[in-house]
């Protein structure tokens, strides 16, 4: 297999009876490239190799284009991940058609060919070399190359053509799904720091004194095995459900593992950007996961039509971490249907005033699983307590996948206590305060030119985009603040940060520090992008 020649007949059509290989389409693009132009080019490139669009397993590009709406939208339409790589990593990949224009535009002599090879992995072969789009009446704004995954070799010459080797860069091919906010507030050796924490979404000042007293009192019963019946009844009553629709878990994270292991799925789909643990759990259980990537241009709002019709397991967050977008209940309900399991992660729903858009009390939607966490509002991340709300048969299946006594007695005591009328009233008051504090944070962020906050935030955090976010994040650490990097969330890139909502004095101190970082030149904050031809 060789890079595509400048002219000549297309290669022979692939054997339609054989399973398609793992194909990656590398795509370079200029700013503002339309989704349709990218899709048409990818389809034409695949067709030249004898494959349909459904054969592609991923799109790949340079990090500078990771949030380009035309590329993000094309990946979403194809139902595949959009992988991105720093320019220096792409520059290290030998390619047959380097471009000086591309080096000038994005810092690498190739995007399409190098990104395809890097994403396809060690030993990858370039199946189709760089092709330009051909929109009628105007210049090309996209390039595409096609690579096929190798067998893990080191590259070299083999078969009928050249295998362009993928260097051992040490850079991740995918966002780090196991990176979480707690890592931001620790030192390099894992020890806690004294940084002001805007990286973790647990409410400050928690757990409250009364809840600590309940947990402490439970310690007298540690000699007995845990009995979750009272806590299950409390959770069921809190949501107006029968007890057999409740499963207590060691935090919502355990629920994702149980679902990945116990719920059969031929085509699982995760809606991103969102909490990464669901996809990680599915992968660990041996599933091949597809992604639906929500678009910044749409405010990261869910379009139910973007989810493949035959997806039989769909996971979505509401409100979504890290975008803070609250999807309407009606939009989520459209995803439910017989033969599909719909998992809605409502870990932050109790931070939304009135818990509007919650599906927790619904029993009319087939295949619905709602996950809740008590760790965020009540400060119980170290205790690990959450629960599943689902049909009795689903609860029974998940229970069989659990170990015996999965939730400790102190966690059970906390769950029961957090469902009392007094606790629910306290949580509702906290949600109102969070909304006011979030409005103050968004107002202060609006003072900065070049910082874009996702406007429809409804959770206890906000997502912002700014140039050179990684440098800003590191400089903020030197000024006493930890914020959450966004590039570990699929669908986001290196220009995103997540900020936890804190009280007004803390926000004002943070804004002053942020202003100092930007004024000091640690990063150039600009909303403009470089134009010109396609970054190929």
N, C-alpha and C positions, 0 to 999 in steps of 0.2 A: 504494500500500500504506500502510495506516495502523495506528496502535496500536489494539489490540483495544478496541472499545467496551464499556461496562458491560453491555449486553445486545444481543441481536439474533442473526440467523442466522450460522452459521459461513461463512467464505469458501468459494468454489468449490474443489472438489478439484483438485489440481495435475494436469497432464497426465502420465499414467503412462508415456508413451513418451518423454518428454523427460528428459535427465539432471538430477538434482536440483541446485539451486544450493548454494553453500557456506553452510550454515546453522550458526549458533552459538547455543547455549542459555545464556543468563545465568541463574545460580541464586543466590538468597540463601537462607541457612539459619540456623536457631538451633542451638546446641550440642546434640549428641546426635540429630540428625535421622537416621532410619533410611535405609539405602540404598534400600529398597523404596519409601519415600515419595518420594524424589527421582526414581527411575526412573519411577514412575507419573505424576508431574507432568510430567516431560519428555516422556513418550510422549503424554500428553493434549494438551500444548501443540503438539507437532508434528502430532498428528492434526487439531487445529483448523485448521492450515494445509494439511492434506491430504497430510502426509508420514508415513512410518514412522520408527521410532527410528533405523534405520540411516542416515537422511539427515543426522543431525547430525554435524558434523565436530569439534566441541570443546564442552566446558563451560567457563564462565567465572564467576569469583566475585571477592570481595574478598580481599586478602592475609591478613586476619585469619581467614579460613576456608579457607585453602589446604590445611591438613592435617586438616580436619574429616573423620573417617572416613566419614560418610555420603556426602559429595561425592566423596572419593577412590575409595570403593568403586563409586559409580555410574559414574564415568568409566571405571574399570577394566572394569566389566561392559559398558559401551557400546563399549569399545575405542578411546576418544578421549582426547586430552590434557585435563587440567584446568588452565586458564590463570588466573592470579590477578594482581590489580592493586592498588596502594596505594589507600587510601580517598581520598586527595587527587586521584589521577588520575580516579577514578570521579566525584568531586564536580564535576569540570570538564566532564563530559559533559551536555548538555541532555537532559532526559527529560520525557515527558508526565505521569508520575505520581510526583512526588517524595514522600518519606515522612519526616515528622519522627521517627517511631519508629526508622527505619533510621539517620538521622543521629545520634540519641542512642546507638544500639547500636554502630555501627561507623564513624561519622565521615563518612558520605556519605548524601545524601538518596535514593539508589537503589543497589541492588546488581544486581538481575536485569537491568533495562533498560540501565543504564550499562555493565555488564560485557559484555553481549551486543553492544552497539554498538562498544565499544572493541576487543573481540577480533575482530569482523568486519572492522575496518579502515576507512580513510577512505572516505566516501561510503556507509557502511552504511545500510540501511533497517531500521527496526523493523517486523518482519512481524507479530508478535503481542506485544501489550503484557503487562504484569505480570499473572500469574495466581497464585493461591494454591493450595496443595495442599488436598486435602479428605479427610484420613484419618477413618475412621468413629469417632465417639465421643470425639474430642479436637480440640484447637486445631491449626491449621495450623502447621507448622514449616519450610515452604519456599515460595519464590516462584520463578517462572520467566518469562522473556521470550525471544522468538526474534527474531534479527536475521539478515538476509541480506547477504552481502558485496556492496559496491558496485563501481563501476568505477574507484575511485581519485579520484573528484571531491571537492569540498570541502563537499558537503552543500547543503541548501537545499530548495526546493519543486520537485517534479517529478512527472509522471505524475498519479496520482489522489490523492496524499497527500503527507505531509511526510517528508523525509529528515532525520533528526536528525544534525547533523554531528559527526564525531569530531575533537576538538581535537588539534593537534600538540603532544603532551605531551613528546615526546622519550624517553618511557619504553618499554622493550622490551615487546613483546607476548608474548614467550616467554623462558624462561631462556636465558642466554647460553651456548650450547653450546661456544663457543670459549674460555671462561674456564677456566683450569687453575691448580693450586696454586702454580706457580712465580710467578704474578703477585702472590701474597700476600707474597712475600719480597723484592719489589722496590719501589723508591720510585716516586713519581708519574712520574718521567722514565724509568723502566725500569732504573735502575741498581741493583745489588745493595745490600742493607742488611746490618747486623750483627745483625738479629733472630734469636733462637733459632727455628729452623724446625720448626714442628709442622704445616705446611701441605702439604709435599711428602712423598710416601710412599717416597722412596729411603732405604735403610738408611744410617745415619750411619757415619762412619769407613771409607767405601768410596770407590773400589776399594781392596782390600788391596794391600800392597807387592808381593807375588808377581805379581798380575795387572797392576799397572803395569809391572813388568819385562817381562812377556810382550808387552804392547802396545808398549812402547818398542823392544823387539827387532824388532818387525814393521816398524818405520819404515825399516829398511835395504832393504826390498823394495818401497818405494813407486814405484819406476820401472816396475815390472811391473803389468800389469792384475790385478785381484783374481781369485783362483781359489778358489771356495767348496767344492770337492769334499771336502777333508779335514774342514772344519767340518760339512758335511752328514752325513758318515759318523759324526762324533762325536755329533751330535744324535740321529741315528737309533739308534745304539747305546745312548745314554742312556735312550731310551724303548722299546727293544726292537722297533724298526720297520725295515722296509726303507727304503733311501735314497730311493726314488722317492715316498715319502709325506712328505718333508720339503722345505719351501721356506724359505730364509733371507730375512729382510726387514730393512729399515732401521727397526727398532723395530716394536712391535705396531701403531702408528698407520698405518704404510704398509700393513699387512695389511688394515686396515679399508677403506682406499681401493681396494685391489685387489679386494676382495670386492664393494664397491659398484659397481665398473666392470665386473667380469667375470662375476659370478654373476647370471643372469637371475632376476628376481623380479617377480611381479604384486602380491603383498601382503606387503611386508616389515614385520616387527614387531620392535620393540626393547623388551625388558623393563626397566623403570625402577623406582626410581632406579638408575642405573649410570653408568659412564664415558660421557661424552657424545660422544666422537669417532666412534663407530660411526654414530649418527644423523646427525651433521654430514656425514660422508662420504657416506652414502646420499642425503641431501638435495642435496649438491653434484653428485651423479651423476644428478640428476633424478628420484629416487624420491619418492613420497608415502609417508611413514613413519607407521605406526600405533604407538601405545604401549600396553603393558600395565603398569599402575601397581600395584606391590606395596603392601600395606597395613601401616601401622605396627601396627595391632591384631593382625596375624598375625606380628609380628616381622619384616616384610619377607621372609617366606619365600615361595618359589615354589609356586604351585598350578598344575600343568601344565594343568588344565582351563580356566584363565583365558586361555590362548593360543588365538586363533581357529583352528578346525579347518582352514580353508583357507589359513592363513598359509604361504607357501612359502619364506620366509626368516625365521628367528628368531634373534635375538642376545641373549645373556644372559651376565653376568659371574659367575665363581665362583672364589674368594670375590668377592663383589660390592663394587665401589667405588661409592659411599662407605659402604654399610651395614655392611660387614664380615661379612655373612652368608654362610655356606658351605652351598650347597644340596646335598642328598644326590645322589650319582651316579644313584641309581635314579629320582629325580624328573626329572633332566635327560634320562635315557635315554628316558623316556616321551614326550619331545618329538620324538624322531627317528622318521622314517617316510619311505617312498619318496615322491619328489616334493617333498621339503622339504630345504632346507639349514639345518642347525642349527649356529650359530657359538657356541662357548663360549670366552669370554675368560678364560684362566687366568693372567693376568699376575702375580697374587700367590699362585699356588698353591705355589710353592716356599718361601713363608713360612709354610705350614701344616705342622705336624709330621706326617711320614709322607705328605704330599700326598694324604691320604684325600679321596675324592670326585672325584679327577681322572679325566678321560676320555682323557687323553693317549695311553694305550697301546691304546685300543679300536679295533678294526678291524671290529667286527660291527654297528655302528650306521650305517644308511644316511644319507648326506648330512652326516656329521659333519665339522666343521672346528674344531680346537682351536688357539688362539693362545697363545703363550708370549712372555714378555719377559725379557731378562737385565738390564734396566736398573735394576730395583728392588732386588733382593738384592745385586747386585754394584756398584751405583753407576756405571752406564754410560749415564745419560740423555743425556749429551753426546756419546756415541759412536754411539748408535742401533743396537741390535741386538736382534732378536727372530726368531721363526720360526713357521711354519704347519705343522700336522700334519693331513693329509687324505688322501683317496683319490688314487691316482696321476693319475686323470683331472682331478680338481679342481686338484691341484698344477700340472698342465700348463696348465690354463686360466689360473690366476693368474700363472704364469710368463710367458705371452704378454702379459699386461697390464703386466708390469714393464719398466722401462728396462734397458738393458744395464748390467752391473756395478753393481747397486743397493746392494751392501754393500761397504764399504771393506775393505782388507786388515787394518788394525788391528782392525776389528770382527770380521772372520772369525777372526783369531787369538784374540780374547777368547772368542768362542763355542766354539771348540775347547777352550780351556783350562778354561772353566767346566763342561765336561761330563766332566772327569776324575774318577776315584773320590775323589781328595783334595778336589777342589772340591765335589763333591756332599756329602761328609761335613761340610765346613765350612758349607755351606748348611743342612744338617740341624741342626747345632748352633746356627746363628743362628736358625732357626725355633723351636727350643726356648726360646732366650733371649727372643725376641719374645713368645712365649706367656706367659712369666713376667712380663715387663715390662708386657704388656697387662693381666694380672690386677691388677697393682699400680695401674695407671692407673684401671681400673674401680673398684677399691676406694676410691681417693682421691676419685673423682668422686661416689661414693655418699654421701660426707659432706655433700653439698650438697642442701638441700631445693629442689625445683623444677628440678633438672637430671636429665633422663632420658637414660640411655645405652641404645642398642640392646644388649640383654643378650647375645645369642648371637654376639658378635664373634669372628671366627677369623682375620682378616687383620692386617696391621701398622698398623692405624688403627682408631679407634672413631668412631661417629656419635652426637652428643648433641643434645638439644632443650632449649632454655631460652628464656624470654621475652626479647625485646629483644636477640636474638643479634647483630645488626649493631652495636649500640652496645657490647656487650661485646667484640666482635672489634676494634673501633677502639681501645677503651681498652686492650686487651691489647697492641696495637702500641706504645702509649706506655710500656708497662712491659716492652718487649723481646721480645714473643712474637708470632709470626705463626701464625694458624690459618686453616683453609680454610672459606670461606663455603659454606653448603649450598644456597642458593636458586637456584644455577645448574644444579642437577640436577633434571630433570623429576620430579615427584612429591613433591618437598620444597618447603618454603616458607621464609620469612624467619627462622624460629625454630631453624634447624639449623646446626650447625658440625661439621666433621670434624677430628679430632685425630690426628696421627701418633703411633705408639707410640715412645717414647724410653726411655733408661735411667732407673733410679729417681731418681737425683739431679736429672735434668732434669725429670722428672714432678713431683717435690716442689717444685722452684722454680716450675714453672708453676702448680701448685695454690695456692701461696702468692700468686702474682700474681692468679690468678682470685678468690681469697678477698678480696683487696684491692679488686679492681674491684667486686665485688658489695657489699661492706661500704661502699664509698665512694659507692654510690647511682648508679653509671653506668647500672645497669639494675635494674629490679625483677624478681627471679626468682620466678615464681609458677606453680604448676601449675594454678591455677583459671582458669576461663573465665567470661565473662558469660553469663548465661542469658537467659530471656525469650522473646519471640516471634521469628519469622523475621527475619533481617537482610535486608530486601528492597531 
